[in-house]
Structure formats: C-alpha cells, structure tokens
C-alpha cells in the first residue's frame, strides 16, 4: 500500500540564517565552497519535497496515475529519494561545520578568531556570529 502521509510544511527545509557579506568574509574559501554546495543541496531537498507534496496531492485526486492500454493504471516512479538528498546534505555541511566548530571553540576560550579581520573586511565579533549561525544550521540539518 502506498504511503500518502504528507510531511508537515514546517519540515520543508532547514531554517537558513541570514548571512551578511562581512560575516561570510570570516570563513576560509574552502568553507565558503562547502557552504555553497550545501545550500544547493538544501535547495534540491526543498524542491524534492515540494514535488513530493504535489505528486501525493495528485495521487490523492487521481491525476498521477496513467491508464496504459493493455497494462492498466501505472504511476511514475522517481529514481531520487528524499533520503539520498538528506544524506548528501549531511555530507556537504561537514567541512564548513568543522571550521565553525573550531571557530566556536576558539571564541569560547577568548582567542581572536581572525588575525586579519580588517583586511578580510570583517570583525572578530562578526566571525563569532557566523560560527554560531553555521553551528545552528549544522545542528538543524543533522
């Protein structure tokens, strides 16, 4: 029997924090690439969940099945699952989450996170805020 349970709307995607250019300047370029990759996966997950909701709504209304002569009613199956997208999302957040964790630990002992904050166009306080936002995002994703 098919599962027609609809996920709650609030679970459509993680809560993405607002990040300023100056906060993003506090991250190394490799972490920015990791964050960018993760945001692409988050977008993919939201799109996949929206498609699932639409497909389930169509199934419930009878629009998703096709009557093929000689073969009866058939539905279309997708090859990509929410579970594989979620696993991909969890793997892509790793590098930036690791950097944010190190930044948070350094901030906790009172160390400056950046030695070149002004040259990077940011401040140590903004770097601490960015580390906190990434840690929150990581917690929500995993």
Residue pairs with C-beta under 8 A, 6 or more apart in sequence:
2 59
4 56
4 59
4 60
6 53
6 56
6 57
7 49
7 52
7 53
11 49
12 46
12 49
12 50
13 42
13 45
13 46
13 49
14 42
14 137
14 140
14 141
15 137
15 140
16 39
16 42
16 137
17 133
17 136
17 137
19 130
19 133
20 126
21 121
22 121
22 122
22 123
22 126
23 122
23 126
23 127
23 129
23 130
23 133
24 32
24 130
25 120
25 121
25 122
25 126
26 103
26 113
26 114
26 117
26 120
26 122
26 126
26 127
26 130
26 131
27 35
27 96
27 99
27 130
27 134
28 99
30 95
30 99
31 95
31 96
31 99
31 100
32 96
34 92
34 93
34 94
34 95
34 96
35 93
35 96
35 134
37 92
38 89
38 92
38 93
38 96
38 141
41 85
41 88
41 89
41 92
42 89
42 141
44 85
44 88
45 82
45 85
45 86
45 89
48 80
48 82
48 85
49 82
52 82
55 64
58 64
59 65
59 75
64 75
64 76
65 73
65 74
65 75
66 73
66 74
66 75
66 76
67 73
68 74
89 141
90 141
90 142
93 137
93 138
93 141
93 142
96 134
96 138
97 134
97 135
97 138
99 134
100 130
100 131
100 132
100 134
100 135
100 138
101 131
101 135
103 113
103 127
103 128
103 130
103 131
104 128
104 131
104 132
104 135
106 112
106 113
107 113
107 127
107 128
107 131
112 124
113 124
113 127
113 128
113 131
114 120
114 122
114 124
114 127
117 123
117 124
117 127
